[in-house]
Amino acid sequence: MNSKEQTEEFIENSHPAIKHLFCALSDYNNALKKSQTTVEEIEKSKQMLSDLFMYRDQWSPNANHHYAQYITRIQALEKQMKEAQNNDVEILENALASIGSTIESEQKGPE
């Protein structure tokens, strides 16, 4: 078998692994985008609540009640953000594990 044939055979044999690698990288990229979007949305919600409290509720006759609601909502958003980050970490770890297994299978070669 000459060098050109070996190269063509290697490319043909590597095609499924390379395709899998690109799919895993795409999943990883999508998880990162989703994570960023989720964090940005939660941060905007927290800022909106903070603005509402600072510019409206703190001066109302029921300021203590509004402050308690504000704290409760901020805590709920913090919990939601933490859960979203944990979910994204799991998705990213799975995508990275998938990439790692692809690289590992390529290093071992056909059995």
C-alpha positions as CSV (number, residue, x, y, z in Angstrom):
1,M,0.0,0.0,0.0
2,N,1.5,3.3,-1.0
3,S,1.4,6.6,0.9
4,K,-1.6,8.0,-1.0
5,E,-3.7,4.9,-0.3
6,Q,-2.7,4.9,3.4
7,T,-3.7,8.6,3.6
8,E,-7.0,8.0,1.9
9,E,-7.7,5.0,4.2
10,F,-6.8,7.0,7.3
11,I,-9.2,9.8,6.2
12,E,-12.0,7.3,5.4
13,N,-11.5,5.5,8.8
14,S,-11.3,8.8,10.7
15,H,-14.5,10.3,9.2
16,P,-16.9,9.0,11.9
17,A,-14.7,10.1,14.7
18,I,-14.1,13.5,13.2
19,K,-17.9,13.9,12.6
20,H,-18.5,12.9,16.2
21,L,-15.9,15.4,17.4
22,F,-17.5,18.3,15.5
23,C,-20.9,17.3,16.9
24,A,-19.5,17.3,20.4
25,L,-17.9,20.7,19.8
26,S,-21.2,22.1,18.5
27,D,-23.0,20.8,21.7
28,Y,-20.3,22.4,23.8
29,N,-20.7,25.7,22.0
30,N,-24.5,25.6,22.3
31,A,-24.2,24.9,26.0
32,L,-21.9,27.9,26.4
33,K,-24.3,30.2,24.5
34,K,-27.3,29.0,26.5
35,S,-25.4,29.5,29.7
36,Q,-24.4,33.0,28.8
37,T,-28.0,33.9,27.8
38,T,-29.4,32.4,31.0
39,V,-27.0,34.3,33.2
40,E,-27.6,37.5,31.3
41,E,-31.4,37.2,31.7
42,I,-31.1,36.5,35.4
43,E,-28.7,39.5,35.9
44,K,-31.2,41.7,34.0
45,S,-34.0,40.5,36.2
46,K,-32.0,41.2,39.3
47,Q,-31.1,44.7,38.1
48,M,-34.7,45.4,37.3
49,L,-35.8,44.4,40.8
50,S,-33.0,46.4,42.4
51,D,-34.0,49.5,40.3
52,L,-37.7,49.1,41.3
53,F,-36.9,48.8,44.9
54,M,-34.3,51.6,45.0
55,Y,-36.4,54.1,43.0
56,R,-39.9,53.3,44.1
57,D,-40.4,50.8,46.9
58,Q,-37.9,52.1,49.5
59,W,-39.8,55.3,49.7
60,S,-43.3,53.8,50.1
61,P,-45.1,53.5,53.4
62,N,-44.7,49.7,53.2
63,A,-41.0,49.8,52.6
64,N,-40.2,46.9,55.0
65,H,-42.7,44.7,53.2
66,H,-41.3,45.6,49.8
67,Y,-37.8,45.0,51.0
68,A,-38.7,41.5,52.2
69,Q,-40.3,40.8,48.8
70,Y,-37.2,42.1,47.1
71,I,-34.9,39.9,49.1
72,T,-37.1,36.9,48.5
73,R,-37.1,37.5,44.7
74,I,-33.3,38.1,44.6
75,Q,-32.7,34.8,46.5
76,A,-35.0,33.0,44.1
77,L,-33.1,34.4,41.1
78,E,-29.8,33.5,42.7
79,K,-31.0,29.9,43.2
80,Q,-32.3,29.8,39.6
81,M,-28.9,31.0,38.4
82,K,-27.0,28.5,40.4
83,E,-29.3,25.7,39.1
84,A,-28.8,26.9,35.5
85,Q,-25.0,27.0,36.0
86,N,-25.0,23.5,37.5
87,N,-27.1,22.2,34.5
88,D,-24.7,23.9,32.1
89,V,-21.7,22.4,33.9
90,E,-23.2,19.0,33.4
91,I,-23.9,19.6,29.7
92,L,-20.3,20.9,29.2
93,E,-18.8,18.0,31.1
94,N,-20.8,15.5,28.9
95,A,-19.7,17.3,25.7
96,L,-16.1,17.3,26.9
97,A,-16.3,13.7,27.9
98,S,-17.6,12.9,24.4
99,I,-14.7,14.8,22.9
100,G,-12.3,13.0,25.2
101,S,-13.6,9.6,24.3
102,T,-13.3,10.4,20.6
103,I,-9.7,11.5,21.0
104,E,-9.0,8.4,23.1
105,S,-10.6,6.1,20.5
106,E,-8.5,7.7,17.8
107,Q,-5.3,7.2,19.8
108,K,-6.0,3.5,20.3
109,G,-6.8,3.0,16.7
110,P,-8.8,0.1,15.3
111,E,-8.9,-3.1,17.3
